Amino acid sequence: MKVAIAANKAGQELKDCVKAYLTDKGYEMVDFSDDDIFTATTNVVKAIQEQGITRGIVVDDYAVALFMIAAKHHGIVCAPTYEDYTSSMTRHHNSTQIIALAANITAPVLSCQLVENFCKTEYDGGRHQIRIDMMNRLL
């Protein structure tokens, strides 16, 4: 599986850690980092929309701005993840394509666990698709 990843300067160290971890697990990582978090996040969004990449990870200091930036794009579901449960449940129930990580909040070891959960979890579909369709009609 190809995974798009990006960070600004504040998230660079954590991004490198996560990237190495997922590469060791057999994932193909495509890095779209940029000093500007808006550009970095938009690069990951475009990779998902235009290049067929199914998962994306964006990293900065606290994960809120990138979550808001990604969520403004039609058809994109992004979630900030700070702990184990949401890293998989956001895929199960929301078909999340991008997660946002916070370098100043979540330790590298936990972040690696979060991204692995996110990457290996599949979308449940079914009754959850109704909510996804409703969200997509908003944009």
N, CA, C and O atoms as CSV, one atom per row, in Angstrom:
chain,resi,resn,atom,element,x,y,z
A,1,MET,N,N,0.842,-1.179,0.000
A,1,MET,CA,C,0.000,0.000,0.000
A,1,MET,C,C,0.886,1.240,0.000
A,1,MET,O,O,1.873,1.312,0.732
A,2,LYS,N,N,0.523,2.212,-0.828
A,2,LYS,CA,C,1.202,3.510,-0.829
A,2,LYS,C,C,0.549,4.415,0.206
A,2,LYS,O,O,-0.675,4.463,0.331
A,3,VAL,N,N,1.384,5.126,0.941
A,3,VAL,CA,C,0.910,6.062,1.951
A,3,VAL,C,C,1.554,7.422,1.679
A,3,VAL,O,O,2.779,7.533,1.613
A,4,ALA,N,N,0.731,8.443,1.523
A,4,ALA,CA,C,1.227,9.813,1.384
A,4,ALA,C,C,1.489,10.363,2.770
A,4,ALA,O,O,0.697,10.154,3.689
A,5,ILE,N,N,2.597,11.065,2.920
A,5,ILE,CA,C,2.940,11.642,4.219
A,5,ILE,C,C,3.530,13.031,3.994
A,5,ILE,O,O,4.203,13.280,2.993
A,6,ALA,N,N,3.268,13.924,4.934
A,6,ALA,CA,C,3.819,15.277,4.833
A,6,ALA,C,C,3.888,15.899,6.215
A,6,ALA,O,O,3.136,15.548,7.124
A,7,ALA,N,N,4.814,16.832,6.339
A,7,ALA,CA,C,4.964,17.574,7.587
A,7,ALA,C,C,5.564,18.935,7.276
A,7,ALA,O,O,6.175,19.157,6.230
A,8,ASN,N,N,5.363,19.837,8.232
A,8,ASN,CA,C,6.102,21.100,8.194
A,8,ASN,C,C,7.313,20.932,9.118
A,8,ASN,O,O,7.591,19.825,9.580
A,9,LYS,N,N,8.022,22.012,9.383
A,9,LYS,CA,C,9.220,21.911,10.231
A,9,LYS,C,C,8.896,21.368,11.617
A,9,LYS,O,O,9.666,20.582,12.170
A,10,ALA,N,N,7.773,21.777,12.178
A,10,ALA,CA,C,7.409,21.331,13.528
A,10,ALA,C,C,7.138,19.834,13.597
A,10,ALA,O,O,7.302,19.223,14.654
A,11,GLY,N,N,6.732,19.246,12.497
A,11,GLY,CA,C,6.420,17.823,12.478
A,11,GLY,C,C,7.458,16.952,11.810
A,11,GLY,O,O,7.278,15.738,11.719
A,12,GLN,N,N,8.544,17.547,11.342
A,12,GLN,CA,C,9.550,16.829,10.547
A,12,GLN,C,C,10.146,15.620,11.271
A,12,GLN,O,O,10.233,14.537,10.692
A,13,GLU,N,N,10.548,15.790,12.504
A,13,GLU,CA,C,11.185,14.686,13.236
A,13,GLU,C,C,10.223,13.520,13.434
A,13,GLU,O,O,10.597,12.368,13.216
A,14,LEU,N,N,8.982,13.806,13.847
A,14,LEU,CA,C,7.998,12.745,14.024
A,14,LEU,C,C,7.657,12.100,12.687
A,14,LEU,O,O,7.509,10.881,12.605
A,15,LYS,N,N,7.531,12.911,11.638
A,15,LYS,CA,C,7.253,12.370,10.304
A,15,LYS,C,C,8.328,11.381,9.883
A,15,LYS,O,O,8.017,10.309,9.365
A,16,ASP,N,N,9.589,11.732,10.103
A,16,ASP,CA,C,10.687,10.840,9.727
A,16,ASP,C,C,10.619,9.527,10.494
A,16,ASP,O,O,10.885,8.464,9.933
A,17,CYS,N,N,10.268,9.595,11.765
A,17,CYS,CA,C,10.130,8.399,12.596
A,17,CYS,C,C,8.999,7.503,12.077
A,17,CYS,O,O,9.180,6.297,11.912
A,18,VAL,N,N,7.849,8.098,11.825
A,18,VAL,CA,C,6.684,7.360,11.333
A,18,VAL,C,C,6.971,6.773,9.950
A,18,VAL,O,O,6.618,5.628,9.665
A,19,LYS,N,N,7.599,7.553,9.117
A,19,LYS,CA,C,7.934,7.113,7.754
A,19,LYS,C,C,8.854,5.888,7.798
A,19,LYS,O,O,8.620,4.917,7.078
A,20,ALA,N,N,9.879,5.924,8.622
A,20,ALA,CA,C,10.796,4.786,8.750
A,20,ALA,C,C,10.075,3.558,9.301
A,20,ALA,O,O,10.307,2.437,8.847
A,21,TYR,N,N,9.205,3.776,10.277
A,21,TYR,CA,C,8.456,2.672,10.881
A,21,TYR,C,C,7.566,1.979,9.844
A,21,TYR,O,O,7.569,0.753,9.734
A,22,LEU,N,N,6.806,2.772,9.088
A,22,LEU,CA,C,5.913,2.174,8.094
A,22,LEU,C,C,6.690,1.544,6.939
A,22,LEU,O,O,6.268,0.525,6.394
A,23,THR,N,N,7.805,2.135,6.567
A,23,THR,CA,C,8.649,1.542,5.524
A,23,THR,C,C,9.129,0.170,5.975
A,23,THR,O,O,9.123,-0.777,5.188
A,24,ASP,N,N,9.543,0.053,7.227
A,24,ASP,CA,C,9.978,-1.242,7.773
A,24,ASP,C,C,8.847,-2.262,7.799
A,24,ASP,O,O,9.097,-3.467,7.760
A,25,LYS,N,N,7.607,-1.788,7.864
A,25,LYS,CA,C,6.440,-2.676,7.867
A,25,LYS,C,C,5.995,-3.043,6.446
A,25,LYS,O,O,5.044,-3.803,6.264
A,26,GLY,N,N,6.694,-2.493,5.439
A,26,GLY,CA,C,6.392,-2.853,4.059
A,26,GLY,C,C,5.531,-1.864,3.292
A,26,GLY,O,O,5.153,-2.137,2.153
A,27,TYR,N,N,5.213,-0.722,3.888
A,27,TYR,CA,C,4.428,0.294,3.201
A,27,TYR,C,C,5.337,1.144,2.315
A,27,TYR,O,O,6.482,1.423,2.672
A,28,GLU,N,N,4.818,1.550,1.165
A,28,GLU,CA,C,5.545,2.450,0.286
A,28,GLU,C,C,5.160,3.874,0.650
A,28,GLU,O,O,3.998,4.264,0.536
A,29,MET,N,N,6.135,4.639,1.086
A,29,MET,CA,C,5.884,5.992,1.554
A,29,MET,C,C,6.217,7.012,0.467
A,29,MET,O,O,7.269,6.938,-0.168
A,30,VAL,N,N,5.302,7.970,0.262
A,30,VAL,CA,C,5.510,9.056,-0.684
A,30,VAL,C,C,5.450,10.355,0.115
A,30,VAL,O,O,4.412,10.698,0.681
A,31,ASP,N,N,6.567,11.070,0.153
A,31,ASP,CA,C,6.700,12.244,1.010
A,31,ASP,C,C,6.374,13.522,0.242
A,31,ASP,O,O,6.974,13.811,-0.793
A,32,PHE,N,N,5.408,14.285,0.771
A,32,PHE,CA,C,4.961,15.537,0.168
A,32,PHE,C,C,5.203,16.728,1.094
A,32,PHE,O,O,4.481,17.722,1.021
A,33,SER,N,N,6.190,16.642,1.945
A,33,SER,CA,C,6.448,17.679,2.948
A,33,SER,C,C,6.760,19.040,2.314
A,33,SER,O,O,7.255,19.138,1.191
A,34,ASP,N,N,6.445,20.078,3.089
A,34,ASP,CA,C,6.704,21.451,2.681
A,34,ASP,C,C,6.798,22.279,3.959
A,34,ASP,O,O,6.185,21.935,4.970
A,35,ASP,N,N,7.558,23.363,3.918
A,35,ASP,CA,C,7.658,24.223,5.095
A,35,ASP,C,C,6.310,24.805,5.498
A,35,ASP,O,O,6.062,25.054,6.678
A,36,ASP,N,N,5.448,25.019,4.522
A,36,ASP,CA,C,4.120,25.567,4.767
A,36,ASP,C,C,3.126,24.420,4.981
A,36,ASP,O,O,2.970,23.570,4.105
A,37,ILE,N,N,2.461,24.389,6.124
A,37,ILE,CA,C,1.571,23.269,6.448
A,37,ILE,C,C,0.357,23.221,5.534
A,37,ILE,O,O,-0.170,22.140,5.274
A,38,PHE,N,N,-0.100,24.366,5.041
A,38,PHE,CA,C,-1.216,24.362,4.092
A,38,PHE,C,C,-0.816,23.621,2.823
A,38,PHE,O,O,-1.561,22.775,2.329
A,39,THR,N,N,0.358,23.940,2.300
A,39,THR,CA,C,0.838,23.279,1.081
A,39,THR,C,C,1.094,21.796,1.324
A,39,THR,O,O,0.720,20.963,0.499
A,40,ALA,N,N,1.720,21.459,2.433
A,40,ALA,CA,C,2.005,20.056,2.747
A,40,ALA,C,C,0.715,19.241,2.832
A,40,ALA,O,O,0.633,18.144,2.279
A,41,THR,N,N,-0.279,19.771,3.514
A,41,THR,CA,C,-1.554,19.065,3.663
A,41,THR,C,C,-2.270,18.952,2.329
A,41,THR,O,O,-2.798,17.892,1.994
A,42,THR,N,N,-2.291,20.026,1.574
A,42,THR,CA,C,-2.942,20.011,0.262
A,42,THR,C,C,-2.249,19.024,-0.677
A,42,THR,O,O,-2.910,18.392,-1.501
A,43,ASN,N,N,-0.947,18.887,-0.566
A,43,ASN,CA,C,-0.227,17.897,-1.373
A,43,ASN,C,C,-0.706,16.481,-1.085
A,43,ASN,O,O,-0.866,15.678,-2.004
A,44,VAL,N,N,-0.934,16.174,0.180
A,44,VAL,CA,C,-1.431,14.847,0.557
A,44,VAL,C,C,-2.859,14.660,0.048
A,44,VAL,O,O,-3.197,13.594,-0.467
A,45,VAL,N,N,-3.690,15.677,0.188
A,45,VAL,CA,C,-5.067,15.608,-0.320
A,45,VAL,C,C,-5.057,15.315,-1.820
A,45,VAL,O,O,-5.784,14.434,-2.280
A,46,LYS,N,N,-4.254,16.033,-2.576
A,46,LYS,CA,C,-4.185,15.836,-4.029
A,46,LYS,C,C,-3.675,14.443,-4.385
A,46,LYS,O,O,-4.122,13.850,-5.367
A,47,ALA,N,N,-2.749,13.922,-3.598
A,47,ALA,CA,C,-2.245,12.570,-3.844
A,47,ALA,C,C,-3.371,11.547,-3.713
A,47,ALA,O,O,-3.428,10.576,-4.467
A,48,ILE,N,N,-4.257,11.770,-2.758
A,48,ILE,CA,C,-5.391,10.864,-2.570
A,48,ILE,C,C,-6.428,11.067,-3.674
A,48,ILE,O,O,-6.950,10.097,-4.223
A,49,GLN,N,N,-6.722,12.303,-3.991
A,49,GLN,CA,C,-7.739,12.593,-5.002
A,49,GLN,C,C,-7.298,12.254,-6.418
A,49,GLN,O,O,-8.113,11.813,-7.228
A,50,GLU,N,N,-6.030,12.450,-6.727
A,50,GLU,CA,C,-5.575,12.372,-8.123
A,50,GLU,C,C,-4.629,11.214,-8.431
A,50,GLU,O,O,-4.478,10.839,-9.594
A,51,GLN,N,N,-3.993,10.642,-7.413
A,51,GLN,CA,C,-2.988,9.617,-7.680
A,51,GLN,C,C,-3.381,8.232,-7.190
A,51,GLN,O,O,-2.602,7.288,-7.321
A,52,GLY,N,N,-4.566,8.100,-6.632
A,52,GLY,CA,C,-5.031,6.792,-6.193
A,52,GLY,C,C,-4.411,6.285,-4.904
A,52,GLY,O,O,-4.572,5.113,-4.561
A,53,ILE,N,N,-3.714,7.137,-4.194
A,53,ILE,CA,C,-3.181,6.741,-2.885
A,53,ILE,C,C,-4.356,6.705,-1.910
A,53,ILE,O,O,-5.189,7.612,-1.906
A,54,THR,N,N,-4.426,5.666,-1.090
A,54,THR,CA,C,-5.612,5.474,-0.238
A,54,THR,C,C,-5.462,5.972,1.192
A,54,THR,O,O,-6.464,6.164,1.881
A,55,ARG,N,N,-4.231,6.186,1.654
A,55,ARG,CA,C,-4.020,6.656,3.022
A,55,ARG,C,C,-3.052,7.831,3.012
A,55,ARG,O,O,-2.120,7.886,2.209
A,56,GLY,N,N,-3.297,8.777,3.930
A,56,GLY,CA,C,-2.413,9.919,4.077
A,56,GLY,C,C,-2.195,10.242,5.537
A,56,GLY,O,O,-3.062,10.014,6.380
A,57,ILE,N,N,-1.016,10.780,5.821
A,57,ILE,CA,C,-0.651,11.177,7.178
A,57,ILE,C,C,-0.034,12.570,7.085
A,57,ILE,O,O,0.871,12.806,6.285
A,58,VAL,N,N,-0.528,13.480,7.905
A,58,VAL,CA,C,0.043,14.828,7.966
A,58,VAL,C,C,0.448,15.110,9.410
A,58,VAL,O,O,-0.237,14.709,10.350
A,59,VAL,N,N,1.583,15.812,9.570
A,59,VAL,CA,C,2.145,16.005,10.903
A,59,VAL,C,C,2.565,17.462,11.085
A,59,VAL,O,O,3.266,18.034,10.250
A,60,ASP,N,N,2.125,18.039,12.184
A,60,ASP,CA,C,2.649,19.333,12.623
A,60,ASP,C,C,2.704,19.303,14.141
A,60,ASP,O,O,2.749,18.223,14.730
A,61,ASP,N,N,2.703,20.458,14.784
A,61,ASP,CA,C,2.873,20.463,16.228
A,61,ASP,C,C,1.643,20.009,17.012
A,61,ASP,O,O,1.795,19.323,18.023
A,62,TYR,N,N,0.418,20.371,16.580
A,62,TYR,CA,C,-0.738,19.950,17.375
A,62,TYR,C,C,-1.919,19.399,16.574
A,62,TYR,O,O,-2.951,19.086,17.168
A,63,ALA,N,N,-1.808,19.269,15.268
A,63,ALA,CA,C,-2.721,18.501,14.410
A,63,ALA,C,C,-4.079,19.137,14.109
A,63,ALA,O,O,-4.909,18.499,13.461
A,64,VAL,N,N,-4.329,20.337,14.545
A,64,VAL,CA,C,-5.648,20.923,14.309
A,64,VAL,C,C,-5.726,21.637,12.962
A,64,VAL,O,O,-6.687,21.438,12.219
A,65,ALA,N,N,-4.744,22.458,12.636
A,65,ALA,CA,C,-4.783,23.196,11.362
A,65,ALA,C,C,-4.840,22.244,10.179
A,65,ALA,O,O,-5.620,22.452,9.249
A,66,LEU,N,N,-4.018,21.200,10.208
A,66,LEU,CA,C,-4.024,20.292,9.068
A,66,LEU,C,C,-5.319,19.517,8.954
A,66,LEU,O,O,-5.769,19.220,7.847
A,67,PHE,N,N,-5.920,19.190,10.071
A,67,PHE,CA,C,-7.236,18.567,10.056
A,67,PHE,C,C,-8.250,19.493,9.374
A,67,PHE,O,O,-9.023,19.050,8.525
A,68,MET,N,N,-8.246,20.771,9.744
A,68,MET,CA,C,-9.194,21.727,9.149
A,68,MET,C,C,-8.923,21.925,7.656
A,68,MET,O,O,-9.862,22.011,6.865
A,69,ILE,N,N,-7.655,21.996,7.268
A,69,ILE,CA,C,-7.306,22.183,5.861
A,69,ILE,C,C,-7.781,20.993,5.031
A,69,ILE,O,O,-8.438,21.177,4.006
A,70,ALA,N,N,-7.463,19.803,5.454
A,70,ALA,CA,C,-7.837,18.604,4.690
A,70,ALA,C,C,-9.348,18.446,4.600
A,70,ALA,O,O,-9.875,18.068,3.554
A,71,ALA,N,N,-10.043,18.733,5.692
A,71,ALA,CA,C,-11.493,18.536,5.734
A,71,ALA,C,C,-12.261,19.493,4.824
A,71,ALA,O,O,-13.444,19.272,4.565
A,72,LYS,N,N,-11.622,20.538,4.340
A,72,LYS,CA,C,-12.274,21.495,3.437
A,72,LYS,C,C,-12.364,20.983,2.003
A,72,LYS,O,O,-12.983,21.632,1.160
A,73,HIS,N,N,-11.767,19.847,1.713
A,73,HIS,CA,C,-11.757,19.309,0.351
A,73,HIS,C,C,-12.867,18.264,0.185
A,73,HIS,O,O,-13.039,17.377,1.021
A,74,HIS,N,N,-13.601,18.392,-0.901
A,74,HIS,CA,C,-14.701,17.470,-1.189
A,74,HIS,C,C,-14.198,16.023,-1.249
A,74,HIS,O,O,-13.190,15.725,-1.890
A,75,GLY,N,N,-14.913,15.152,-0.576
A,75,GLY,CA,C,-14.605,13.732,-0.614
A,75,GLY,C,C,-13.491,13.300,0.323
A,75,GLY,O,O,-13.149,12.118,0.361
A,76,ILE,N,N,-12.923,14.217,1.071
A,76,ILE,CA,C,-11.826,13.878,1.980
A,76,ILE,C,C,-12.342,13.854,3.417
A,76,ILE,O,O,-13.021,14.777,3.868
A,77,VAL,N,N,-12.008,12.788,4.116
A,77,VAL,CA,C,-12.296,12.687,5.539
A,77,VAL,C,C,-10.951,12.610,6.251
A,77,VAL,O,O,-10.125,11.742,5.969
A,78,CYS,N,N,-10.755,13.529,7.171
A,78,CYS,CA,C,-9.513,13.604,7.943
A,78,CYS,C,C,-9.871,13.640,9.423
A,78,CYS,O,O,-10.890,14.208,9.815
A,79,ALA,N,N,-9.019,13.028,10.236
A,79,ALA,CA,C,-9.251,13.037,11.682
A,79,ALA,C,C,-7.937,13.209,12.419
A,79,ALA,O,O,-6.949,12.557,12.084
A,80,PRO,N,N,-7.913,14.092,13.434
A,80,PRO,CA,C,-6.739,14.130,14.298
A,80,PRO,C,C,-6.777,12.905,15.210
A,80,PRO,O,O,-7.836,12.543,15.725
A,81,THR,N,N,-5.643,12.279,15.407
A,81,THR,CA,C,-5.603,11.093,16.265
A,81,THR,C,C,-4.517,11.270,17.319
A,81,THR,O,O,-3.367,11.587,17.015
A,82,TYR,N,N,-4.920,11.056,18.560
A,82,TYR,CA,C,-3.997,11.219,19.682
A,82,TYR,C,C,-3.871,9.945,20.506
A,82,TYR,O,O,-3.005,9.849,21.376
A,83,GLU,N,N,-4.720,8.979,20.240
A,83,GLU,CA,C,-4.694,7.738,21.014
A,83,GLU,C,C,-5.171,6.568,20.147
A,83,GLU,O,O,-5.699,6.760,19.052
A,84,ASP,N,N,-4.977,5.387,20.653
A,84,ASP,CA,C,-5.137,4.144,19.901
A,84,ASP,C,C,-6.542,3.925,19.342
A,84,ASP,O,O,-6.687,3.560,18.176
A,85,TYR,N,N,-7.554,4.136,20.135
A,85,TYR,CA,C,-8.925,3.805,19.736
A,85,TYR,C,C,-9.365,4.563,18.489
A,85,TYR,O,O,-9.903,3.962,17.559
A,86,THR,N,N,-9.144,5.875,18.456
A,86,THR,CA,C,-9.617,6.653,17.311
A,86,THR,C,C,-8.818,6.367,16.043
A,86,THR,O,O,-9.328,6.567,14.940
A,87,SER,N,N,-7.591,5.909,16.174
A,87,SER,CA,C,-6.784,5.646,14.981
A,87,SER,C,C,-7.363,4.527,14.126
A,87,SER,O,O,-7.201,4.534,12.906
A,88,SER,N,N,-8.029,3.575,14.747
A,88,SER,CA,C,-8.688,2.521,13.970
A,88,SER,C,C,-10.178,2.796,13.772
A,88,SER,O,O,-10.711,2.516,12.699
A,89,MET,N,N,-10.851,3.329,14.770
A,89,MET,CA,C,-12.292,3.557,14.640
A,89,MET,C,C,-12.627,4.598,13.583
A,89,MET,O,O,-13.679,4.513,12.949
A,90,THR,N,N,-11.755,5.575,13.381
A,90,THR,CA,C,-12.034,6.573,12.362
A,90,THR,C,C,-11.998,5.959,10.963
A,90,THR,O,O,-12.662,6.456,10.054
A,91,ARG,N,N,-11.240,4.899,10.786
A,91,ARG,CA,C,-11.265,4.146,9.523
A,91,ARG,C,C,-12.516,3.273,9.468
A,91,ARG,O,O,-13.234,3.278,8.468
A,92,HIS,N,N,-12.778,2.527,10.535
A,92,HIS,CA,C,-13.934,1.618,10.562
A,92,HIS,C,C,-15.236,2.346,10.245
A,92,HIS,O,O,-16.017,1.878,9.416
A,93,HIS,N,N,-15.476,3.473,10.885
A,93,HIS,CA,C,-16.775,4.132,10.810
A,93,HIS,C,C,-16.838,5.332,9.886
A,93,HIS,O,O,-17.927,5.696,9.441
A,94,ASN,N,N,-15.704,5.966,9.577
A,94,ASN,CA,C,-15.739,7.211,8.812
A,94,ASN,C,C,-15.025,7.145,7.468
A,94,ASN,O,O,-15.025,8.121,6.718
A,95,SER,N,N,-14.421,6.013,7.160
A,95,SER,CA,C,-13.658,5.859,5.915
A,95,SER,C,C,-12.598,6.952,5.778
A,95,SER,O,O,-12.338,7.448,4.682
A,96,THR,N,N,-12.001,7.314,6.895
A,96,THR,CA,C,-10.995,8.367,6.932
A,96,THR,C,C,-9.818,8.008,6.040
A,96,THR,O,O,-9.273,6.907,6.119
A,97,GLN,N,N,-9.431,8.963,5.183
A,97,GLN,CA,C,-8.276,8.740,4.311
A,97,GLN,C,C,-7.014,9.361,4.872
A,97,GLN,O,O,-5.914,8.918,4.542
A,98,ILE,N,N,-7.145,10.382,5.716
A,98,ILE,CA,C,-5.988,11.108,6.238
A,98,ILE,C,C,-6.113,11.238,7.755
A,98,ILE,O,O,-7.174,11.570,8.283
A,99,ILE,N,N,-5.005,10.967,8.439
A,99,ILE,CA,C,-4.969,11.281,9.863
A,99,ILE,C,C,-3.946,12.382,10.096
A,99,ILE,O,O,-2.954,12.503,9.377
A,100,ALA,N,N,-4.214,13.171,11.111
A,100,ALA,CA,C,-3.337,14.263,11.514
A,100,ALA,C,C,-2.673,13.891,12.832
A,100,ALA,O,O,-3.339,13.517,13.797
A,101,LEU,N,N,-1.355,14.000,12.854
A,101,LEU,CA,C,-0.588,13.696,14.059
A,101,LEU,C,C,0.005,14.963,14.654
A,101,LEU,O,O,0.333,15.909,13.938
A,102,ALA,N,N,0.139,14.966,15.978
A,102,ALA,CA,C,0.640,16.129,16.711
A,102,ALA,C,C,1.993,15.826,17.338
A,102,ALA,O,O,2.081,15.079,18.313
A,103,ALA,N,N,3.043,16.407,16.775
A,103,ALA,CA,C,4.400,16.142,17.255
A,103,ALA,C,C,4.628,16.621,18.688
A,103,ALA,O,O,5.450,16.046,19.401
A,104,ASN,N,N,3.921,17.654,19.119
A,104,ASN,CA,C,4.102,18.169,20.475
A,104,ASN,C,C,3.179,17.519,21.497
A,104,ASN,O,O,3.222,17.857,22.680
A,105,ILE,N,N,2.344,16.585,21.044
A,105,ILE,CA,C,1.385,15.959,21.953
A,105,ILE,C,C,1.598,14.449,22.065
A,105,ILE,O,O,1.554,13.894,23.163
A,106,THR,N,N,1.827,13.789,20.938
A,106,THR,CA,C,1.866,12.332,20.908
A,106,THR,C,C,3.307,11.841,20.730
A,106,THR,O,O,3.999,12.261,19.802
A,107,ALA,N,N,3.746,10.971,21.604
A,107,ALA,CA,C,5.105,10.435,21.569
A,107,ALA,C,C,5.333,9.616,20.297
A,107,ALA,O,O,4.388,9.043,19.755
A,108,PRO,N,N,6.564,9.557,19.824
A,108,PRO,CA,C,6.864,8.804,18.601
A,108,PRO,C,C,6.424,7.334,18.646
A,108,PRO,O,O,5.874,6.833,17.665
A,109,VAL,N,N,6.652,6.647,19.746
A,109,VAL,CA,C,6.277,5.232,19.834
A,109,VAL,C,C,4.763,5.078,19.662
A,109,VAL,O,O,4.312,4.202,18.924
A,110,LEU,N,N,3.990,5.909,20.326
A,110,LEU,CA,C,2.539,5.865,20.182
A,110,LEU,C,C,2.119,6.280,18.781
A,110,LEU,O,O,1.219,5.669,18.205
A,111,SER,N,N,2.743,7.291,18.228
A,111,SER,CA,C,2.407,7.730,16.869
A,111,SER,C,C,2.603,6.606,15.862
A,111,SER,O,O,1.792,6.442,14.950
A,112,CYS,N,N,3.660,5.841,16.017
A,112,CYS,CA,C,3.900,4.703,15.105
A,112,CYS,C,C,2.793,3.664,15.233
A,112,CYS,O,O,2.361,3.086,14.236
A,113,GLN,N,N,2.342,3.431,16.439
A,113,GLN,CA,C,1.228,2.495,16.649
A,113,GLN,C,C,-0.054,3.039,16.015
A,113,GLN,O,O,-0.818,2.279,15.418
A,114,LEU,N,N,-0.295,4.341,16.139
A,114,LEU,CA,C,-1.493,4.964,15.576
A,114,LEU,C,C,-1.517,4.829,14.061
A,114,LEU,O,O,-2.544,4.475,13.483
A,115,VAL,N,N,-0.381,5.111,13.413
A,115,VAL,CA,C,-0.369,5.043,11.948
A,115,VAL,C,C,-0.490,3.607,11.452
A,115,VAL,O,O,-1.095,3.363,10.408
A,116,GLU,N,N,0.071,2.666,12.182
A,116,GLU,CA,C,-0.090,1.263,11.773
A,116,GLU,C,C,-1.552,0.831,11.893
A,116,GLU,O,O,-2.082,0.178,10.994
A,117,ASN,N,N,-2.201,1.191,12.998
A,117,ASN,CA,C,-3.634,0.888,13.155
A,117,ASN,C,C,-4.439,1.490,12.011
A,117,ASN,O,O,-5.282,0.824,11.410
A,118,PHE,N,N,-4.168,2.751,11.720
A,118,PHE,CA,C,-4.867,3.467,10.656
A,118,PHE,C,C,-4.665,2.789,9.303
A,118,PHE,O,O,-5.620,2.618,8.545
A,119,CYS,N,N,-3.447,2.408,9.000
A,119,CYS,CA,C,-3.149,1.832,7.685
A,119,CYS,C,C,-3.731,0.431,7.509
A,119,CYS,O,O,-4.133,0.072,6.402
A,120,LYS,N,N,-3.783,-0.350,8.554
A,120,LYS,CA,C,-4.246,-1.729,8.399
A,120,LYS,C,C,-5.764,-1.897,8.581
A,120,LYS,O,O,-6.304,-2.965,8.293
A,121,THR,N,N,-6.443,-0.862,9.051
A,121,THR,CA,C,-7.876,-0.957,9.316
A,121,THR,C,C,-8.669,-0.638,8.054
A,121,THR,O,O,-8.357,0.311,7.334
A,122,GLU,N,N,-9.685,-1.431,7.799
A,122,GLU,CA,C,-10.556,-1.223,6.638
A,122,GLU,C,C,-11.869,-0.555,7.064
A,122,GLU,O,O,-12.271,-0.621,8.226
A,123,TYR,N,N,-12.503,0.070,6.122
A,123,TYR,CA,C,-13.787,0.744,6.318
A,123,TYR,C,C,-14.895,-0.299,6.401
A,123,TYR,O,O,-14.940,-1.221,5.586
A,124,ASP,N,N,-15.795,-0.159,7.383
A,124,ASP,CA,C,-16.902,-1.101,7.567
A,124,ASP,C,C,-18.025,-0.904,6.560
A,124,ASP,O,O,-18.739,-1.853,6.237
A,125,GLY,N,N,-18.193,0.328,6.056
A,125,GLY,CA,C,-19.269,0.598,5.100
A,125,GLY,C,C,-20.629,0.459,5.755
A,125,GLY,O,O,-20.811,0.831,6.914
A,126,GLY,N,N,-21.579,-0.075,5.012
A,126,GLY,CA,C,-22.915,-0.296,5.544
A,126,GLY,C,C,-23.574,0.970,6.032
A,126,GLY,O,O,-23.607,1.975,5.321
A,127,ARG,N,N,-24.103,0.928,7.251
A,127,ARG,CA,C,-24.843,2.053,7.813
A,127,ARG,C,C,-23.994,3.313,7.928
A,127,ARG,O,O,-24.536,4.417,7.970
A,128,HIS,N,N,-22.677,3.169,7.980
A,128,HIS,CA,C,-21.794,4.325,8.107
A,128,HIS,C,C,-21.715,5.139,6.812
A,128,HIS,O,O,-21.402,6.329,6.838
A,129,GLN,N,N,-22.000,4.493,5.686
A,129,GLN,CA,C,-21.907,5.186,4.403
A,129,GLN,C,C,-22.926,6.320,4.301
A,129,GLN,O,O,-22.689,7.303,3.599
A,130,ILE,N,N,-24.045,6.190,4.989
A,130,ILE,CA,C,-25.054,7.251,4.983
A,130,ILE,C,C,-24.444,8.560,5.494
A,130,ILE,O,O,-24.667,9.618,4.906
A,131,ARG,N,N,-23.686,8.490,6.569
A,131,ARG,CA,C,-23.038,9.681,7.139
A,131,ARG,C,C,-21.979,10.237,6.190
A,131,ARG,O,O,-21.862,11.453,6.034
A,132,ILE,N,N,-21.220,9.367,5.567
A,132,ILE,CA,C,-20.193,9.811,4.620
A,132,ILE,C,C,-20.845,10.540,3.456
A,132,ILE,O,O,-20.368,11.596,3.041
A,133,ASP,N,N,-21.924,9.992,2.928
A,133,ASP,CA,C,-22.645,10.642,1.824
A,133,ASP,C,C,-23.195,12.000,2.243
A,133,ASP,O,O,-23.161,12.950,1.462
A,134,MET,N,N,-23.702,12.098,3.470
A,134,MET,CA,C,-24.229,13.376,3.959
A,134,MET,C,C,-23.120,14.406,4.076
A,134,MET,O,O,-23.321,15.569,3.727
A,135,MET,N,N,-21.948,14.000,4.563
A,135,MET,CA,C,-20.818,14.933,4.684
A,135,MET,C,C,-20.364,15.412,3.307
A,135,MET,O,O,-20.058,16.590,3.123
A,136,ASN,N,N,-20.324,14.509,2.356
A,136,ASN,CA,C,-19.873,14.887,1.006
A,136,ASN,C,C,-20.825,15.853,0.331
A,136,ASN,O,O,-20.403,16.625,-0.530
A,137,ARG,N,N,-22.088,15.833,0.696
A,137,ARG,CA,C,-23.034,16.779,0.123
A,137,ARG,C,C,-22.851,18.193,0.665
A,137,ARG,O,O,-23.351,19.151,0.075
A,138,LEU,N,N,-22.147,18.330,1.771
A,138,LEU,CA,C,-21.919,19.641,2.378
A,138,LEU,C,C,-20.959,20.506,1.553
A,138,LEU,O,O,-21.080,21.731,1.555
A,139,LEU,N,N,-20.033,19.898,0.869
A,139,LEU,CA,C,-19.005,20.654,0.130
A,139,LEU,C,C,-19.315,20.720,-1.346
A,139,LEU,O,O,-18.555,21.316,-2.110
